[in-house]
Amino acid sequence: MECKVVRTLENGAKIEDCGDMVGGDFDVDTTVQLMKSYGWADSSAQEIVKIAEQIKRDNPSDFEQIKAAYLYVVDTITYQPDGSDEFVASPRHALTWLKQGDCDCMTTAIFSLLLALGFRSLYAKVIAWKPDKTGQNEFTHVYAMALIPSMDVVIPLDPVMESVGFGNEKQPVIRTKIYKIA
């Protein structure tokens, strides 16, 4: 795959376009498919597995593991909107050297850690939560939803809301679409 550098960050990290740039309502299915693909692919990457192993050692219950994975992403990745060029960073890059991203980058990192921890009931919830200038109310936000097996409950994991996004969602929601990730 041919990639080109589209932006260089203050820390010298390079943002590459590998032909997977997507965005807007039209491409929401493509964006989520890319998130799913990156999440699964990186769930076996050495960097992600190492983080997951530490989370598992420090947190015995499924609830604690899900919360620890969520907080790891929130504490490691600074929210940074994409601007006009939508891209999804791979979880290992977002968590190890990029350390910034928007809702899809952060959510993909959560998926990857949860997959590495063995969780298999994961969903992406895409929402339109505020009216836009066009009146179309396009999808503008995505976050994870995960089943906590011991509680038999699915909770939202919205990393853009930082620590309060564990179990909470933006309101009001105008439109929603849910995708199965695992």
N, C-alpha and C positions, 0 to 999 in steps of 0.2 A: 504494500500500500504506500503510495506517494503522499508525503505530508509536507506542508509548508508552514513556516512560522508566521503567525498572524499578529502576535503581540508578545512583547517582552515585559515581564513584571519588574518592579523595583529590586527584587532580590535576585534578578538575573534569570529566573525561570522563564521558559519559553512556552507559549500557548501555540499549539499546532492545529491546523485544519487538515484532517485526513479524509476529507470528503464526507464527513458525517454531520455537517452543519444542518440544523433543522430549526424550526420555530413556528409559532403561531398555531391557531386552530387547525389550519389545513394540515399541519405536520404533527399534530399531537400523537397520533398512532405511531409515527416514525420515532418521535422522541422517546416515548415509553418503551418501544421495542429496543432502542439503543440503550436505554437505561437497564433494561432486563439483561441484554447481552453483556454489557460491561460488568454489571453486578455479578452475574454467574461466572464470567471469565476470570474476574479478579478474586473471587471467593477462594480460589486455590492458590493465589499468588503468595509467595513467601512473606511479603510485607503484611498482607491482610491476615494470613494464618497466624503470624506471630502476635499480632494485636488480639485476635480472637482467643488464642490460647491463654494470654494474660487475663483477659476478661473472664474466661471460664474458671481459671484458677482462683481469682479474687471474688467471684460471685457464684455461689452454689445453685441458686434457684433460677428458673427460666425468667421470671419477672425481673430479677436483679441483672441478669445477663442482657436482656433486651434494653433495660434502662441504661446500663453501663455502655453498651454499644452506641446508643443514641447520644448520651452525654459525651462520649469520646469524639464523635463527629462534631457535635456542637462546640466543644472546647477546642477542636483542632482546626476546623475550617471556618474562616471568617466569611460571612455572607457578602457577596459582591455580585450585583446584577450583571448580566452579560452585555447589556446595551443592545445595539442593533444586530450584533452577530451572535446568534444562539449557538452554544456548543455544550456538550456533555463531556466532562472530564472523567477519565477512568478513576475508580476509587483509589487504586494504589498511588496514582499521581496526585490526586486531590488530597490524600491524607499524609503523604510523605514529603512532597516538595512544593506543590502548588499552594496548599493550605488556604485556598479561597475558592469560592464558587457560589453559584446561585442555588435555587431550590432543587433543580434536577441533579446537580453535582452532589449536593449534600445528601439527598435522598438515595441516590445510587450508592454512595458510600455506606449508608445505613444498611441497604439491602445486602451489599457484599459482606459486611461484618456479620449480619444475621444469618446469611447463608453459610458462612464459614463456621458459625456456631451450631449449625444443624437445624435451624428453623426453616420450615417448609410451608407455612401458611402466611404468605406475604402478598401485599397488594399495593398498587400505586393508585392514589386518588388524585385526579386532576380536577381543578375547580376554576370557575369564574366567580370571584368573590366580590368584585366591585364593577359597576357599570363602566364601560370604556367610551371613548369619544365617538366611536363609530356606531354605537348602539347595538353592536353585535354580541356584546358580553362574551368575548372570546376567552378561552381557557388561558389563564395567566399564572397558575401556581400548581405545584405538585408536591405531594408528601407521601410518606410510607404509612401503611397500616399493617399491623402485625398481630397474629393470634398469640396470646399468652396461654399455652396449653394447660397449665395447672389451674387456671382460672376460667378457661373456656370462654374468653372474651377477646374481641378484636379491638385494639386501641389505635388511635392516630398518633403518628410520630412526625410532627412538623418542625424540622430543624431551624427554619427561619424564625420561629417564635422562641428560639433558644431554650432555656431550661423549662419554661412554661408550656412548650409545645409537646411535652411528653404527656399524652393522654388528652390533649386539647386541640381544637381546630379553629381556624379563622372563621369569623361570622360577620355578616350573613353570607351564605353561599347561594349564588344565583343559579348556577348549573354545575353538574358534577358528572364525572365518568370514572369508573373503577376498572382497573386492569389487574389480572392475576399475574404475579411475578414468580411465585413458587407455591 
